Amino acid sequence: MSEEEDTDGALAREVRRQSITIWSPERPDASVGDRVRVTGLMVGAVDGTIFLQATGVERVEEASGELL
């Protein structure tokens, strides 16, 4: 996600989806729409294609509209 503030002070957010391969001994306990934190993130690129891999996933709780 990226954020930009315009001249009026309004905040514009852009969210892009990207697949992440999770290398873990157990299947992550997450569903579409869940807020999660990816651990052990590794990023690479080949010929302009971005690859994301990680070693784990943790659930993130949300309170008052802010992530903890």
C-alpha positions in Angstrom: 0.0 0.0 0.0 1.2 3.5 -0.8 0.0 6.8 0.6 0.2 10.3 -0.8 -1.1 13.6 0.6 -2.4 16.1 -1.9 -2.2 19.9 -1.6 -5.5 20.0 0.3 -4.2 17.6 2.9 -6.4 14.7 1.7 -4.8 11.3 1.9 -4.9 9.1 -1.2 -4.1 5.4 -0.8 -3.2 2.9 -3.5 -3.5 -0.8 -2.7 -2.0 -3.4 -5.0 -2.4 -7.1 -4.6 0.5 -9.4 -4.9 0.7 -13.2 -4.5 3.1 -14.4 -1.8 4.4 -18.0 -1.5 4.6 -19.1 2.1 7.2 -21.7 3.0 5.9 -23.1 6.3 5.6 -26.6 7.8 1.9 -25.9 8.4 -0.8 -24.3 6.3 -1.4 -20.7 7.4 -4.6 -20.0 9.3 -5.8 -17.1 7.1 -8.7 -16.5 4.7 -9.3 -14.0 2.0 -10.0 -10.6 3.5 -8.1 -11.3 6.8 -5.4 -8.9 7.9 -2.1 -10.6 8.3 1.5 -9.9 8.9 4.0 -11.8 6.7 7.2 -12.9 8.5 10.6 -13.7 7.0 9.7 -11.8 3.8 12.0 -12.3 0.8 11.6 -10.3 -2.4 13.1 -10.9 -5.8 12.6 -9.9 -9.4 13.4 -11.5 -12.8 12.7 -9.8 -16.1 10.5 -7.2 -14.5 8.4 -9.8 -12.6 8.3 -9.4 -8.8 8.4 -12.6 -6.6 7.4 -12.5 -2.9 8.2 -15.4 -0.6 7.9 -15.7 3.2 8.4 -18.1 6.0 5.2 -17.5 8.0 2.0 -15.6 8.5 0.6 -14.0 11.7 -2.9 -12.7 12.2 -3.2 -9.0 12.9 -6.0 -7.6 15.2 -7.7 -4.4 14.3 -9.1 -1.9 16.9 -10.6 1.5 16.2 -9.6 1.3 12.6 -5.9 1.1 13.3 -3.7 -2.0 13.0 -2.0 -3.1 16.2 
